[in-house]
Amino acid sequence: MYKLDQTPLLFESSRPGRATAILPAADVPDRPLDDVIPRAHRAADSPALPELSELDVVRHYTNLSALNMAIDANFYPLGSCTMKYNPKRNERLAGLPGLGAQHPYQDDDTLQGLLAILYELQDDLAEIAGLHAVSLQPAAGAQGELTALLVAAAYFRDRGEKRTQVLVPDSSHGTNPASAHLAGFEAVTINSNGCGIVDLADFRAKLSDRTAVFMITNPNTVGLFDPQIGEISRLLHDCGAQLYLDGANMNAILGIVRPGDMGVDLMHYNPHKTFSGPHGGGGPGAGPIAVRDHLAPYLPAPLVGRHPDGTYFLDHDRPKTIGRVRAFFGNTGVLFRAYCYIRSQGPEGLKRVAQHAVLNANYLLTLIKDVYPVPFGTRCMHEFVASARTLAKDRGIRAMDIGKRLIDFNFHAPTVYFPLIVPEALMIEPTETESRETLDAFARALRQISTEDPEFLHNAPHTTPVSRLDEVKAAKTPVLKWQPE
Ligand SMILES: Cc1ncc(COP(=O)(O)O)c(C=O)c1O
């Protein structure tokens, strides 16, 4: 196996005169370097670049790339931060020159095909949401949250209402309270009840005429659908506030429930979790938002519009817009992939995606829950949160040890220690594309790990080029640059 610690760096393998290309002799006269670039503009020493053959370089990087865990090579059951398999056809279609090689400053009439796709995507996302208007601009789920809250703030400002608070469940993704704060609201935490869903009494107690928005994630981050959503929507609307859906978990309900029918006024999508989009890691991703008609005037401009003659245009004439949140039309490359995914699945296919995602998660839950208890719910939606609390208490085996040891079985770790309401959390989301054999193998690995020697687990993984890393040190004193000794 390729051993990282025994493999020299490119700099260390360098041999003077070894080259990747043999260039023809110059057919112009030599000139002293000082005549070309004056000394004052040059560093004292030329950079000591490594000198290697092409094959040395190819092998070096090919071997390094094989050290990565990747969805194309490994099962990747990350709850919440879902890594689902994205069909390759969507990559190919999104890269077609008619899409990938356009320039955003071209005139609208030379971009008709591209605008038609974005227009249809706006429509499709509105239909899936059961809402009325969509902005494709936000570049990530978190930016979608922020944009939607700015839209809600503009709506209340327009009505002369001073509402200062956004209510956020304690199980929510950390981006929810952060977005509320960034949008100028005070984030007020709503507790979960003993079943892992919104504590309605706490919600009632904190709801007031200062409430602007309640941000709910449904299904939530412990993988439960909150059946109180109708009651929550009624109470909230009676109070004049707006219901926001963090739509990151739409993979569980696609084509089965429309957020608009649950009373949702505004929401964001996470295309990387639901449709075929790469996860941006802060960008470039996409986080389109959908809103009910009374909020549509405030959406970021431009939207893509269609003239009565069927041609498409960028609609800048939106006097109440909150303005732009992203350059041009958003991250079109990611949006095209979402469009290809939606159109290639069709309505029935999208519904099957959700059904299989939920089936796979429940199958896995059933295989492991006697060893890794699931504190909330006996069934789940697309993901579930198991707990290693008993193993930690009885045998000193922590969620982190389990995650690290799974790497030895060629599985990526689940999300650990989130959400915070479950001690020693292992948040598992298998997604819809995994086979029964993969799920069985993963469950077998988890069960075996629970019986292993705790000392052995504390040092896992054992089969990787580097074993357990000091993650705190890596975060606090990272060494990001090679220095010659
Ligand atoms: C529930 C939930 N909300 C919000 C987000 C934020 O989305 P993004 O990472 O695209 O900013 C995520 C991330 O995947 C999420 O799982």
PDBQT file of the ligand as one rigid body, heavy atoms in Angstrom, charges set to zero:
ROOT
HETATM    1  C1  LIG A 501     -30.231  21.300   7.909  1.00  0.00    +0.000 C 
HETATM    2  C2  LIG A 501     -29.240  22.163   7.177  1.00  0.00    +0.000 A 
HETATM    3  N1  LIG A 501     -29.472  23.494   7.073  1.00  0.00    +0.000 NA
HETATM    4  C3  LIG A 501     -28.619  24.303   6.425  1.00  0.00    +0.000 A 
HETATM    5  C4  LIG A 501     -27.467  23.825   5.844  1.00  0.00    +0.000 A 
HETATM    6  C5  LIG A 501     -26.522  24.805   5.197  1.00  0.00    +0.000 C 
HETATM    7  O1  LIG A 501     -26.342  24.567   3.847  1.00  0.00    +0.000 OA
HETATM    8  P1  LIG A 501     -24.967  24.963   3.096  1.00  0.00    +0.000 P 
HETATM    9  O2  LIG A 501     -23.910  24.043   3.637  1.00  0.00    +0.000 OA
HETATM   10  O3  LIG A 501     -25.257  24.722   1.643  1.00  0.00    +0.000 OA
HETATM   11  O4  LIG A 501     -24.684  26.401   3.404  1.00  0.00    +0.000 OA
HETATM   12  C6  LIG A 501     -27.178  22.454   5.915  1.00  0.00    +0.000 A 
HETATM   13  C7  LIG A 501     -25.937  21.901   5.290  1.00  0.00    +0.000 C 
HETATM   14  O5  LIG A 501     -25.856  20.942   4.616  1.00  0.00    +0.000 OA
HETATM   15  C8  LIG A 501     -28.083  21.603   6.603  1.00  0.00    +0.000 A 
HETATM   16  O6  LIG A 501     -27.845  20.294   6.731  1.00  0.00    +0.000 OA
ENDROOT
TORSDOF 0
